Amino acid sequence: MSKIKHVAARQLIDCKCRPMVEVDIVTDDGYLGRGAAPTGSSVGQFEAAFVRDGNPNEYDGMSVHKAVDTVKNVIAPAIIGMDIADQRGIDTRMIELDGTGNKSRLGGNSIYSVSIACIRARAAAERVPVYHLLSDGPIRTVPIPSFNIVNGGVYGDISLAFNEFLVVPWKAASIYEAVEIGTKCLTALGKVLRRFLKAEPAVGRSYGWAAPSDDPEVVLGLMREMVEEAGFSDKVAYALDCASSEMYDPVAKTYRLKGRQVDAAELIDYVKMLSEKFPLVFVEDLLDENDWDNYPKAAAAITKTLIIGDDLTVTNLERIKRAYETRSIHGFVLKPNQVGTITEALDAHAFAREHGLLSVPSGRAGGVIDDIVMDFSVGLQVPIQKNGAPRSGERIDKLNFLMRACDMNEGCTLRRIDDLVKF
């Protein structure tokens, strides 16, 4: 039994050069675990709160010295001496110490960084990868990676409401081929966009290509041209993250689409049309995070793809239960930092698995090297995970993780998702 002996914390930066908390946990027998909390660009209203300093003279108010001090002076004294294998006990103690519904007192960034560091210290003490602690047995598969290669948002005169357009190499023969398909598609899309734009395409906020049009149908058409040019028409499908809360008008209750505001019914009909025209594995955050009235209608009306929640569900067990009970979703995006502890994220996944919902692990836009979400992806044996474009180091690191895990576990193969696709 290893006990927590020392807790350290510091301010570092994420892949978007925004300050983040990093924590070290050292056990009494000398084992080290390290964890850091990433941040997202599209952040749900109901996510665990990140505590920042608000000092305009340092990182435009985004520094995290308060959160670092909280780890050192509040959390550390409460967990030193605890058994490092008691993840639930450690996480529960931090939750009780915080005492709020959204971790706003201590900060989700403080609590989550400690939670990661603890499970990594346990893995170090047991001399196994973290994903072996999360698995029910041998690692038999790694998930299919999906690649966010067109980034929505505002780019010059173009304002694309949908946030992410993803390539899903669902018919790849191996994880190695899946990664190759993703990288070749990104390159091929650059060539397609140069012809379409008659100019050099810009790199988007998440390192994919910047949106070339405000019309999602046009973008998917260009991606289909990309797939044909790259020679993968029989192996690739697509997915969407609408991130509709980002461009929702709560007063008028309308959504931005192709330069105008539409109601939920029109948006649902439009996505239904897309799902019937293009092979879409899933559509994420089709509606606003509070639009509980229309999510069941969308899930019932759209039969050719999976409807999954992210801002709607925020890896929060109670919100996932509500979405399940109202038949609003077929699955959810699993982002442990949204809920703020390893234990709560595992509880959310366990409920989903028991009730036939899909868990889709995902990193965040403000990602980190060696992201714990990859251990969730492999250890929980999920079918599919979300990745960024294969262009930046922390995103390539995630792909290397999958290939390495597959190689290091005898008999491991790429997960098949033929039973999941609805097109």
Secondary structure as UniProt FT lines:
FT   STRAND          3..13
FT   TURN            15..16
FT   STRAND          19..27
FT   TURN            28..29
FT   STRAND          32..36
FT   TURN            45..46
FT   TURN            56..57
FT   HELIX           59..61
FT   HELIX           65..70
FT   HELIX           71..75
FT   HELIX           76..79
FT   TURN            80..81
FT   TURN            84..85
FT   HELIX           87..98
FT   TURN            104..106
FT   HELIX           108..126
FT   HELIX           130..134
FT   STRAND          141..142
FT   STRAND          144..155
FT   TURN            156..157
FT   STRAND          158..168
FT   TURN            170..171
FT   HELIX           175..197
FT   TURN            205..206
FT   STRAND          209..210
FT   HELIX           216..230
FT   TURN            233..235
FT   STRAND          237..241
FT   HELIX           244..247
FT   STRAND          248..249
FT   TURN            250..253
FT   STRAND          254..257
FT   TURN            258..259
FT   STRAND          260..262
FT   HELIX           264..277
FT   STRAND          280..284
FT   TURN            289..290
FT   TURN            292..294
FT   HELIX           295..301
FT   STRAND          306..309
FT   TURN            311..315
FT   HELIX           317..325
FT   TURN            326..327
FT   STRAND          331..334
FT   HELIX           336..339
FT   HELIX           342..354
FT   TURN            355..356
FT   STRAND          358..362
FT   HELIX           373..379
FT   TURN            380..381
FT   STRAND          384..387
FT   TURN            390..391
FT   HELIX           393..408
FT   TURN            410..411
FT   STRAND          413..414
FT   TURN            418..420
//
